[in-house]
């Protein structure tokens, strides 16, 4: 089996490599190719990923390339994790929104529209290459943000072999397992909603629902991403929200914190990544791996501890290390690998995935892409059925899905008026006058990546 990663020069490449290499023999993955069009970053982060593979799976044929066709030829599975335009474009995406008093978070906020204007055309390009050069039954797992909007656009454009993946829901389950000091595979979750806008209505330990105990547990608000929410609210609602729902539940607080901070999240990431790359550039990342890993740990630890800190005023404050040999928690590669495992083994199992609604969430179209717990078989991906939806959660899901549906169509057809309509629907914009300004700014900002809007 051949697995290709498009965007293999990213900072998180070593995590991908670790996840894949630890399960390569088990899943019969023989070839792994990391592709990126940034040669410098691919040499550094792709090189470190290759070293991790050589340590964990010496028989795995690992390679890097800047040629997408070379990466995709004969691929059985593809993971896409790209950032078109780099960190500096993200910084501008967010600052344009903030200057208008709109929350600019790059996936949940208005800036996600601008990011999608670059992501969608690039991913369509890679999907076309995959149709031409990869195996006939190829599956593409998209981690490129904003994953929900991007996944909607790709499916609307006819690429039904694509699935959106995200590590936030599985990360929350792992955090609960760590808190309870149990093995992660004992903790399962039933979730419905959209990417970065999903709700667990059941979390089980060995089959027993423990969600009421979790939302009542003070430790959960200290050791997991429930730290961003009010215990009183979650006790009353009896659901566990994705951490990104903080931006909807506390939008004025998030905006206040961001405007008061010295840097936006995008500016933090851009600064930290530039410092890291400057120290690693020119080093022999393979033969000086241990020294390079210490540099990586220093800067990646800064990223982790600053996660959502500007927006919430809360820092994780944990010590961060990367150990290639420790048991892998999975991350977003783990989501893709679980699907590969289920298909390869022929067994039925469940997992959290972005897929078509098909009647799961009332008030949405069957073709709407949702994030949901699914049953996976070699023949189908079937969302679980839910009967106890939270009405307020449903209202928010429907509104944001309408935004995503219109935004995907606007980007695919390059329709400026539809872009305005979409942005005006977004709950964190909620204004036609602001939407008109944002649409004009983002169309001009992305001219090099998405030209010829009408």
Buried (B, 14 or more C-beta within 10 A) or exposed (E): BBBBBBBBBBBBBBBBBBBBBBBBEEBEBBBBBBBBBBEEBBBBBBBBBBBBBBBBBEEBEBBBBBEBEEBBBBBBBBBBBBBBBEBEBBBBBBBBBBEBEBBBBBBBBBBBBBBBBBBBBBBBEBBEBBBEBBBEEBBBBBBBBBBBBBBBBBBBBEBEBBBBBBBBBBBBBBBBBBBBEEEBEEBBBBBBBBBBBBBBBBBBBEEEEBBEEBBEBEEBBEBBBBBBBEBEEBEEBEBBBBBBBBBBBBBEBBBEBBEEBEBBBBBBBBBBBEBBBEBBEEBEBEEEBEEBBEBBBBBBBBBBBBBBBBBBEBEBEEEEEBEBEEEBBBBBBBBBBBBBBBBBEEEEEBBBBBBBBBEBBEEBBEEBBBBBBBBBBEEEBBBBEBEEBBEEBBEBBBBBBBBBBBBBBBBBEBBBEBBBBBBBBBBBBBBEEBBBBBBBBBBEBBEEBBEEBE
